[in-house]
């Protein structure tokens, strides 16, 4: 873990904790329910905040789908690994990465920041200080979903504690809630747009990198189809959320391109 990643993760944890604690310390609906002994909603909110932080660390620290070198593959060539790692047909030649020299499966890309090739590379997210790839992309969506629920609920709670008066004393007592509310609104818009865009791309079985750089990616430029990996919304969503193993995208690519138009 680099120093930059450590600071980003510490900032995320501190900000989440400070905002949540501030909502409990001010005269918000959560604070009033707590004082009345109605602990169900405050408890659920606190657990959601904790869940979002744990998901953040899980997505941030896990392997996003780093492509292993031939030596690493041979060293860990167990039956369990063969079941998880897809086998590319021997007649398909895989290109070598110009940076780390590993055999690069289709849809993989080398990340300059992580110094690794990542399977089904989507993007490098500076907020989690990790790549979003084939292994952690579903969990990244789960994190965004939980985070959106927390932000929407937190925004409602912050608003419930604001009673507007035209006085300097009122502003001094409510400046934290005001700042919290505006921060939550900004984060909510960002997370909502990010979640919507990712769900759309997932339903089409494409990635952010492929969507933004379609004209520069050789296997997309040379394909007879606009998107050779699109198998329909239902199958795309099932493969993304329910598949327990990595995919040999070369098989789908050549199968789809050989189908009659």
LODREN-802190 format. One line per 10 residues: number of its first residue (from 1); their letters; for each residue x, y, z of C-alpha. Coordinates in steps of 0.05 Angstrom, whole numbers, plus 32768, in hexadecimal, padded with zeros to 4 digits. Layout:
// LODREN-802190
NUM = a = X Y Z; ...
//
This chain:
// LODREN-802190
1 = xxxxxxxxxx = 8000 8000 8000; 801E 8042 7FEB; 801E 8082 8014; 7FEC 80A2 7FE4; 7FBC 8068 7FEC; 7FC3 806A 8037; 7FB0 80B4 803A; 7F75 80AB 800B; 7F59 8071 8034; 7F64 8096 8075
11 = xxxxxxxxxx = 7F41 80D4 8059; 7F05 80AB 8042; 7EFF 8089 8086; 7F07 80CB 80AD; 7ED4 80EF 8081; 7EA1 80B8 8086; 7EA9 80B3 80D1; 7EA7 80FF 80DC; 7E68 8109 80B2; 7E44 80CE 80D3
21 = xxxxxxxxxx = 7E58 80E5 8119; 7E43 812C 810B; 7DFD 8115 80F7; 7DF6 80F2 813A; 7E11 812D 8163; 7DE3 8163 8146; 7D97 8169 814F; 7D86 813D 8114; 7D50 8108 810E; 7D83 80D2 811F
31 = xxxxxxxxxx = 7D97 80F7 815F; 7D4D 8100 8174; 7D3E 80B7 8167; 7D7A 80A3 8191; 7D63 80D0 81CA; 7D1D 80B2 81C8; 7D3B 806C 81CB; 7D27 805B 8184; 7D69 803B 8170; 7D56 8013 8132
41 = xxxxxxxxxx = 7D62 8049 80FD; 7DA2 8066 811E; 7DBD 801F 8123; 7DAD 800E 80DA; 7DCC 8050 80C3; 7E0B 8042 80EB; 7E10 7FFC 80CF; 7E08 8016 8088; 7E40 8048 8092; 7E6C 8010 80AE
51 = xxxxxxxxxx = 7E59 7FE3 8073; 7E6B 8019 8041; 7EB0 8023 8061; 7EBE 7FD8 8063; 7EA9 7FD1 801A; 7ED6 800C 8009; 7F13 7FEA 8029; 7F02 7FA7 8009; 7EFD 7FC5 7FC3; 7F3A 7FF1 7FCF
61 = xxxxxxxxxx = 7F68 7FBA 7FE9; 7F53 7F7D 7FC0; 7F72 7F63 7F80; 7F4B 7F83 7F47; 7F60 7F4C 7F17; 7FAB 7F53 7F0D; 7FC5 7F29 7ED4; 7FF6 7EF6 7EEE; 8038 7EE8 7ECC; 8045 7EA3 7EAD
71 = xxxxxxxxxx = 8073 7E92 7EE8; 803D 7EA3 7F1A; 8009 7E7B 7EF4; 8036 7E3D 7EF2; 8049 7E44 7F3B; 7FFF 7E45 7F50; 7FE5 7E15 7F1C; 7FB4 7DF2 7F4A; 7F72 7DD2 7F36; 7F4C 7E09 7F5C
81 = xxxxxxxxxx = 7F71 7E40 7F37; 7F64 7E1F 7EF3; 7F1A 7E20 7F03; 7F1C 7E6B 7F13; 7F4D 7E83 7EDE; 7F32 7E7E 7E97; 7F59 7E56 7E64; 7F65 7E7A 7E22; 7F64 7E4B 7DE5; 7FAA 7E3A 7DCD
91 = xxxxxxxxxx = 7F9C 7E54 7D86; 7F90 7E9B 7DA0; 7FD1 7EC3 7DA6; 7FD2 7EF2 7DE2; 7FF9 7F33 7DDE; 802F 7F44 7E10; 802A 7F84 7E39; 8061 7FB5 7E27; 806A 7FCA 7E70; 8068 7F8B 7E9B
101 = xxxxxxxxxx = 8070 7F58 7E63; 8038 7F29 7E7A; 800A 7F08 7E48; 7FCF 7F37 7E46; 7F89 7F18 7E3F; 7F55 7F3D 7E17; 7F36 7F79 7E3A; 7F72 7F7F 7E69; 7F9A 7FBF 7E6E; 7FDA 7FD4 7E91
111 = xxxxxxxxxx = 7FCF 8007 7EC8; 800A 8036 7ED0; 7FF7 8047 7F18; 7FEE 7FFF 7F30; 8028 7FE6 7F04; 7FFF 7FA9 7EF1; 7FD3 7F91 7EB8; 7F8B 7F8B 7ECF; 7F57 7F5B 7EB3; 7F19 7F7C 7E94
121 = xxxxxxxxxx = 7F37 7FBF 7EA8; 7F02 7FF4 7EB5; 7F28 802F 7ED3; 7F58 8042 7F0A; 7F30 8063 7F42; 7F57 8098 7F69; 7F24 8097 7FA2; 7F31 804D 7FB1; 7F7A 8051 7F9A; 7F71 8010 7F73
131 = xxxxxxxxxx = 7F5C 7FF9 7F2E; 7F15 7FE2 7F20; 7F1B 7FA1 7EFA; 7EF9 7F5E 7EF0; 7F02 7F45 7F37; 7EEC 7F82 7F5F; 7EBC 7FA5 7F2F; 7E7D 7F83 7F4C; 7E91 7F96 7F93; 7E9F 7FDD 7F7B
141 = xxxxxxxxxx = 7E57 7FE1 7F63; 7E3F 7FC6 7FA7; 7E6A 7FFB 7FCA; 7E4C 8033 7F9F; 7E06 801A 7FAD; 7E0F 8018 7FF8; 7E32 805B 7FF7; 7DF9 807A 7FD0; 7DC6 8061 8004; 7DF1 807D 803D
151 = xxxxxxxxxx = 7DF8 80C1 801A; 7DAE 80C7 800A; 7D9B 80B5 8052; 7DD2 80E2 806D; 7DBA 811C 8043; 7D74 8114 805E; 7D8D 8110 80A6; 7DB9 814E 809D; 7D7E 8175 8080; 7D52 8160 80BB
161 = xxxxxxxxxx = 7D81 8184 80EB; 7D80 81C6 80C6; 7D4E 81FB 80DE; 7D5D 823B 80B9; 7D61 827D 80DF; 7D82 82BF 80CA; 7DB3 82C5 8103; 7DFE 82BD 810C; 7DF5 828F 8148; 7DCB 8260 811E
171 = xxxxxxxxxx = 7E01 825C 80E9; 7E37 824E 811D; 7E0F 8215 813A; 7DFB 81F7 80F6; 7E39 8202 80CC; 7E4E 81B9 80D2; 7E09 819F 80BC; 7E09 81D0 8081; 7E4E 81BB 806A; 7E3B 8172 8074
181 = xxxxxxxxxx = 7DFC 817A 804B; 7E20 819C 8010; 7E58 8168 8012; 7E25 8130 8012; 7DFF 814E 7FD7; 7E40 8153 7FAF; 7E54 810B 7FBF; 7E0D 80F2 7FB1; 7E0E 8110 7F6B; 7E53 80F3 7F5C
191 = xxxxxxxxxx = 7E42 80AD 7F76; 7DFE 80AC 7F54; 7E1B 80BF 7F10; 7E53 808D 7F19; 7E24 8055 7F2C; 7DF4 8063 7EF2; 7E2D 8066 7EBF; 7E4B 8025 7ED8; 7E08 8000 7ED8; 7DFD 8017 7E91
201 = xxxxxxxxxx = 7E42 7FFF 7E7B; 7E39 7FBD 7E9F; 7DF6 7FB1 7E7D; 7E1A 7FBA 7E3A; 7E56 7F90 7E51; 7E88 7FC7 7E44; 7EBA 7FEB 7E71; 7EC9 8035 7E7D; 7F0C 802C 7E59; 7EEB 800A 7E1D
211 = xxxxxxxxxx = 7EB4 803E 7E1A; 7EE4 8079 7E1D; 7F1A 805C 7DF0; 7EF3 8031 7DBF; 7F17 804E 7D82; 7F5C 803E 7D9F; 7F50 7FF6 7DB5; 7F65 7FC5 7D7F; 7F35 7F8C 7D8F; 7EFA 7FBD 7D8D
221 = xxxxxxxxxx = 7F11 7FE0 7D4D; 7F1A 7F9E 7D29; 7ED9 7F7F 7D40; 7E9E 7F7A 7D11; 7E70 7F8A 7D4B; 7E68 7FCC 7D70; 7E71 7FA6 7DB2; 7E88 7F5E 7DA9; 7E7E 7F4E 7DF4; 7E35 7F63 7DF8
231 = xxxxxxxxxx = 7E09 7F25 7E03; 7DC9 7F49 7E16; 7DB8 7F6E 7E57; 7DA2 7F31 7E7F; 7DDF 7F06 7E6F; 7E0E 7F42 7E77; 7DF3 7F51 7EBD; 7DF4 7F07 7ED0; 7E3C 7EFE 7EB9; 7E51 7F3D 7EDF
241 = xxxxxxxxxx = 7E2E 7F32 7F21; 7E25 7EE7 7F26; 7E61 7EC7 7F03; 7E92 7EAB 7F36; 7ECD 7EA3 7F07; 7EF4 7ECE 7ED7; 7EE0 7ECF 7E8D; 7F09 7EBD 7E50; 7EF1 7EF9 7E27; 7F15 7EDF 7DE9
251 = xxxxxxxxxx = 7EE3 7EA6 7DE4; 7EA7 7ED6 7DE5; 7ECA 7F07 7DB5; 7ED8 7ED4 7D7E; 7E96 7EB0 7D88; 7E6E 7EF1 7D81; 7E97 7F09 7D44; 7E8D 7EC6 7D21; 7E41 7EC9 7D29; 7E1A 7EDA 7CE9
261 = x = 7E01 7F22 7CE7
//
